[in-house]
Amino acid sequence: MISFSQVSKRYPTGHEALGGISFDIEPAEMVFLTGHSGAGKSTLMKLIMLMERASTGQVIIGGRNLNRMRASQIPFHRRQVGVVFQNHQLLFDRSVFENVALPLQVAGFHSREVGRRVRAALDKVGLLDKEKLNPITLSGGEQQRVGIARAVVNKPPLLLADEPTGNLDPALSAEIMKLFAQFNAVGVTVMIASHDLALVRRLRKRVLTLANGSLVHDGLLPEPQVGGGV
Ligand SMILES: Nc1ncnc2c1ncn2[C@@H]1O[C@H](COP(=O)(O)OP(=O)(O)OP(=O)(O)O)[C@@H](O)[C@H]1O
């Protein structure tokens, strides 16, 4: 589903955010992306969304080579990739329903189909009874759920989340991760950037770790050493 082959990204400032990264993620895998601040996590996700282009190397998403993708094909590509941000980027002058409906309206769905799909997405994140509310009246965890419903409403095969639990307490963070795992269980490929190593470790999924733009670990995180000795 995601294939990076010797991918580097140098910004116009001259800063190399990623240097020679290679990895493959199969359809329906769930992986975490970790690393220090500035390690290159957001840059890697921006390459997948085609918000940035690789300087060298090859990025293939869902069988399509992004290096060769023309500008006219980018909207179609973006519809295949649901994105969840830390600050969820909801519109506070619209209802929960309207926020989740946006991607479908942009894609030109008929209003009856929009209603059906929005309610299905809100049901999946447990917010069906809040559709008429303004998201500003919701808790942080509920707002993040609205962001997730919006990301999955047109059923993308790939879901990316950049620090989706950054502002949430541990219990809410675990709930949000459970939601991602549920989407993954029905076949969605999921990639989540997170600083929360304790939470990531508990979920026992593959972890890609970046340091200064290089991939320094790929696999399960080792269990923490407790107490030392034996
Ligand atoms: N548009 C840009 N122009 C120039 N440099 C950039 C740009 N975006 C990111 N960088 C630099 O590239 C490096 C990687 O940034 P990136 O945002 O990918 O890191 P990150 O791992 O997501 O960090 P954080 O966890 O703090 O979000 C940083 O040194 C950053 O300053």
The ligand as a Tripos MOL2 file, in Angstrom:
@<TRIPOS>MOLECULE
LIG
   31    33     1     0     0
SMALL
NO_CHARGES

@<TRIPOS>ATOM
      1 N1          8.4690   23.6320    4.7820 N.pl3     1 LIG1
      2 C1          9.6590   23.4490    5.3670 C.ar      1 LIG1
      3 N2         10.7370   24.1810    4.9890 N.ar      1 LIG1
      4 C2         11.9400   23.9940    5.5490 C.ar      1 LIG1
      5 N3         12.2080   23.1010    6.5320 N.ar      1 LIG1
      6 C3         11.1600   22.3550    6.9610 C.ar      1 LIG1
      7 C4          9.8480   22.4920    6.4120 C.ar      1 LIG1
      8 N4          9.0250   21.6120    7.0480 N.ar      1 LIG1
      9 C5          9.8020   20.9620    7.9350 C.ar      1 LIG1
     10 N5         11.0740   21.4110    7.8950 N.ar      1 LIG1
     11 C6         12.2120   20.9300    8.6970 C.3       1 LIG1
     12 O1         12.3850   19.5420    8.4370 O.3       1 LIG1
     13 C7         12.6530   18.8130    9.6410 C.3       1 LIG1
     14 C8         11.6230   17.7340    9.8320 C.3       1 LIG1
     15 O2         10.3800   18.3470   10.1280 O.3       1 LIG1
     16 P1          9.0470   17.5060   10.3870 P.3       1 LIG1
     17 O3          7.9420   18.4870   10.5960 O.co2     1 LIG1
     18 O4          8.8900   16.5040    9.3100 O.co2     1 LIG1
     19 O5          9.4190   16.7700   11.7560 O.3       1 LIG1
     20 P2          8.5040   15.9630   12.7890 P.3       1 LIG1
     21 O6          9.2380   14.7130   13.1020 O.co2     1 LIG1
     22 O7          7.1280   15.8520   12.2380 O.co2     1 LIG1
     23 O8          8.5190   16.9320   14.0370 O.3       1 LIG1
     24 P3          7.3650   17.2030   15.1590 P.3       1 LIG1
     25 O9          7.2870   15.9400   15.9630 O.co2     1 LIG1
     26 O10         7.9150   18.3410   15.9370 O.co2     1 LIG1
     27 O11         6.1030   17.5330   14.4080 O.co2     1 LIG1
     28 C9         12.7020   19.8710   10.7560 C.3       1 LIG1
     29 O12        14.0510   20.2360   10.9710 O.3       1 LIG1
     30 C10        11.9130   21.0270   10.1930 C.3       1 LIG1
     31 O13        12.3460   22.2570   10.7210 O.3       1 LIG1
@<TRIPOS>BOND
     1     1     2 1
     2     2     3 ar
     3     2     7 ar
     4     3     4 ar
     5     4     5 ar
     6     5     6 ar
     7     6     7 ar
     8     6    10 ar
     9     7     8 ar
    10     8     9 ar
    11     9    10 ar
    12    10    11 1
    13    11    12 1
    14    11    30 1
    15    12    13 1
    16    13    14 1
    17    13    28 1
    18    14    15 1
    19    15    16 1
    20    16    17 2
    21    16    18 1
    22    16    19 1
    23    19    20 1
    24    20    21 2
    25    20    22 1
    26    20    23 1
    27    23    24 1
    28    24    25 2
    29    24    26 1
    30    24    27 1
    31    28    29 1
    32    28    30 1
    33    30    31 1
@<TRIPOS>SUBSTRUCTURE
     1 LIG1         1 GROUP 0 **** ****
